[in-house]
């Protein structure tokens, strides 16, 4: 009796004599499905196999890919088993199962990492094709020999000072050919455009004696130098130069000046101007100097 005719006979007879069901397995691709149960066995290689298996039993099917291939998954009555190598079926009726095999995709090509480091006293942005965004991401993997164009944009108050590494040279842009893991450094320099601040404080002294000319000075760079001029009326009677040095907000500094012995008693005037390292000059501040 042919299998198809036997299957029709099994399905159409629900009496106690119906003890077997037709289990069909279809395997496609480079692999084999094997299994044995009460009544038959399977050995399907890129083909469809069927067997009559006794009802109320189980049969375990095993998928084995050929060398260099991979099992891609079950379907039909075995679909719940996904890509597990085995599927167990309860023989409670006729069932069809499928198994697929395929060749795994080639591994991805190796990649090289381009890393951008920002340095210097200033700040800025570096961007480039392929995902460089410094900003949040300063390291991206590229396929070998990729060409990446980098662009440096300084923030307000900074200038771009140049590149190092990756074969970069002058200019705000650079094209890097990534042939290995590469690091490029972009340097930004702070530009001090804010003038310093200075405030003189009242002082007094005697003719021929040293007097402390007091002042406060501050600059956002943390350094300044001060030029002090002492005058009486339209005549300048003295000058003091304080070299460039560290200055702190609200701290009082002193500059010694000897009052000429011939100075007459009464009020004179001393004024100060602060100059930072970038050459920015403060507004002039003046206070009384009483000669007693």
C-alpha positions in Angstrom: 0.0 0.0 0.0 1.4 3.5 -1.0 2.1 5.8 1.9 -0.4 8.5 0.7 -3.1 5.8 0.6 -2.2 4.5 4.0 -2.2 8.0 5.4 -5.8 8.5 4.1 -6.8 5.2 5.6 -5.3 6.1 9.0 -7.0 9.5 9.1 -10.4 8.2 8.0 -10.5 5.5 10.6 -11.0 6.7 14.2 -11.4 3.2 15.7 -9.1 1.6 18.3 -7.2 0.0 15.4 -5.9 3.5 14.4 -2.6 3.5 16.3 -0.1 5.3 14.1 0.1 8.8 12.6 2.0 10.1 9.6 5.0 12.4 10.6 6.6 14.2 7.7 9.9 16.1 7.9 11.3 18.3 5.1 15.0 19.3 5.3 16.3 22.0 3.0 20.0 23.0 2.6 23.3 21.5 3.7 22.3 19.4 6.7 20.5 16.3 7.8 17.5 15.6 10.2 17.6 12.3 12.0 15.3 10.7 14.6 13.6 7.4 15.4 10.3 6.6 17.1 7.9 3.7 17.7 7.2 2.6 14.2 9.7 4.4 12.0 12.9 6.6 11.7 14.1 9.6 9.8 17.3 10.4 7.9 16.4 13.4 5.7 19.1 15.3 3.8 17.8 18.1 1.6 14.6 16.0 1.1 11.2 15.1 2.5 10.8 12.0 4.7 7.8 10.4 6.2 7.1 7.7 8.8 4.2 6.2 10.6 4.8 6.7 14.3 2.6 5.1 17.1 0.1 7.4 18.7 0.6 8.8 22.2 4.4 8.5 22.0 7.1 11.1 21.3 9.8 11.4 18.7 12.9 13.5 19.0 14.3 15.0 15.7 17.9 16.2 15.6 19.2 18.7 13.1 22.9 18.4 12.2 24.4 20.9 9.7 27.1 19.8 7.3 30.7 21.1 7.9 30.9 24.8 7.2 27.1 25.2 7.4 24.7 26.2 10.1 21.2 25.2 11.3 18.9 28.1 10.5 15.8 26.9 12.4 12.7 24.7 12.6 9.3 25.4 11.1 5.9 23.8 11.0 5.1 21.5 14.0 8.6 22.3 15.4 8.5 26.1 15.0 8.5 26.6 18.8 12.0 25.2 19.0 13.6 28.0 16.9 17.2 27.2 16.3 17.6 24.5 18.9 19.3 21.5 17.5 16.5 19.1 18.7 12.7 19.1 18.4 10.4 16.7 20.4 7.0 16.0 18.9 4.0 14.4 20.8 2.4 12.0 18.3 -1.2 13.0 18.8 -2.0 13.3 15.1 -0.4 13.8 11.7 2.3 16.4 11.8 4.6 18.2 9.4 7.9 19.7 10.4 10.6 21.6 8.4 14.3 22.2 9.1 16.5 24.7 7.3 20.2 24.8 6.9 22.4 27.4 5.3 26.0 28.7 4.9 26.9 31.3 7.6 27.7 34.8 6.4 31.4 35.7 6.2 32.8 37.5 9.2 32.7 41.2 9.0 36.0 42.8 7.8 38.3 44.1 10.4 38.1 47.8 11.3 40.5 50.4 12.6 39.6 53.0 15.2 40.1 56.7 14.7 40.2 58.6 18.0 40.1 62.4 18.3 41.5 64.0 21.5 40.8 67.7 22.3 43.6 69.5 24.1 44.7 73.0 25.1 43.3 75.9 27.2 40.4 76.6 24.8 37.3 74.7 23.8 35.8 73.7 20.4 34.0 71.1 18.3 35.6 68.5 16.0 33.4 66.6 13.5 33.9 64.3 10.6 32.2 61.9 8.3 31.3 58.4 9.5 30.2 59.4 13.0 33.0 61.5 14.5 31.2 64.1 16.7 33.3 65.6 19.6 30.7 66.4 21.1 29.8 63.1 22.8 31.6 60.6 20.5 35.3 61.0 19.7 36.1 57.4 18.6 34.7 55.6 15.6 35.7 52.3 13.9 36.2 52.5 10.1 36.9 50.0 7.4 40.6 49.9 6.4 41.8 52.7 4.2 38.7 54.8 4.9 39.3 58.5 4.4 37.8 60.7 7.1 37.7 64.5 6.8 37.9 66.2 10.2 36.8 69.8 10.8 37.7 71.8 13.9 35.5 74.7 15.0 36.6 76.8 18.0 34.0 78.1 20.5 33.6 81.8 21.1 36.6 83.0 23.1 38.9 80.3 21.7 41.0 79.8 18.5 42.0 76.6 16.8 45.8 76.1 17.3 46.3 73.1 15.1 46.4 69.3 14.7 48.9 66.6 15.6 48.9 62.9 14.6 47.2 61.2 11.6 49.3 63.1 9.1 47.4 66.3 9.8 49.0 69.7 9.3 47.9 73.3 9.2 44.3 74.5 8.6 41.0 73.9 10.4 40.3 70.7 8.3 42.3 67.5 7.8 41.7 64.3 5.8 42.9 61.2 7.6 43.4 57.8 5.8 42.7 55.2 8.4 45.1 52.3 7.8 45.5 51.4 11.5 44.2 52.5 14.9 44.9 56.3 14.8 44.8 59.1 17.2 44.5 62.8 16.2 44.8 65.7 18.6 43.0 69.0 18.0 44.3 71.8 20.1 42.2 74.9 21.0 43.6 78.0 22.7 41.7 80.3 25.0 41.6 83.9 23.7 41.6 86.5 26.5 39.4 89.3 25.3 38.2 90.5 28.7 40.1 93.4 30.3 41.3 93.1 33.9 39.8 95.1 36.7 41.7 97.3 39.2 40.6 99.4 42.2 42.9 101.7 44.2 42.4 102.4 47.9 43.2 105.6 49.8 46.7 105.9 51.2 48.9 108.3 53.2 52.6 108.9 54.0 55.2 111.3 55.1 57.8 113.1 53.0 60.9 110.9 52.6 59.1 107.8 53.9 57.8 104.6 52.1 54.1 104.6 51.5 52.1 101.5 50.6 49.9 102.2 47.6 47.1 99.7 47.9 44.9 98.2 45.2 42.7 95.3 44.2 43.2 93.6 40.8 41.5 90.7 39.0 41.6 89.1 35.6 39.8 86.0 34.3 43.2 84.6 33.2 44.4 84.9 36.9 47.3 87.3 36.1 47.9 90.9 35.5 50.5 93.7 35.9 49.8 97.2 37.2 51.1 100.6 36.3 50.7 103.2 39.0 51.2 107.0 38.5 51.4 109.5 41.3 50.5 113.1 40.5 49.9 116.5 42.1 47.8 118.7 39.9 49.1 118.3 36.4 52.6 117.3 37.5 53.6 113.6 37.7 55.7 113.1 40.9 56.2 109.3 40.7 55.6 106.0 38.9 55.5 102.4 40.1 55.4 99.3 37.9 54.2 96.0 39.4 55.4 93.0 37.2 53.0 90.4 35.8 51.8 88.1 38.6 49.0 86.1 40.0 45.9 88.0 41.1 42.9 86.9 43.1 39.5 88.5 43.4 39.0 90.9 46.4 42.6 90.4 47.6 44.4 93.7 48.5 47.9 94.2 47.0 50.5 96.9 47.9 53.2 98.6 45.9 55.8 100.6 47.9 56.6 104.1 46.8 58.9 106.6 48.6 57.5 110.0 49.0 59.9 112.7 47.9 61.5 114.6 50.8 60.5 117.9 49.1 56.8 116.9 48.8 54.5 119.4 50.4 51.8 118.3 52.8 48.3 117.9 51.4 46.4 115.7 49.0 48.0 114.1 45.9 46.5 111.5 43.6 47.6 108.1 42.5 46.0 106.1 39.6 46.5 102.5 38.5 45.9 100.7 35.2 46.0 96.8 35.1 47.2 95.0 32.0 46.8 91.2 31.5 49.1 88.9 29.6 47.0 89.3 26.4 47.5 93.1 26.5 44.0 94.0 27.6 44.0 97.1 29.7 41.6 98.0 32.5 39.9 101.3 33.1 42.0 103.7 35.3 41.2 103.8 39.0 42.3 106.7 41.1 42.4 107.4 44.9 43.7 110.2 47.1 47.2 110.0 48.6 47.5 112.3 51.6 51.0 113.6 52.4 51.1 114.3 56.2 
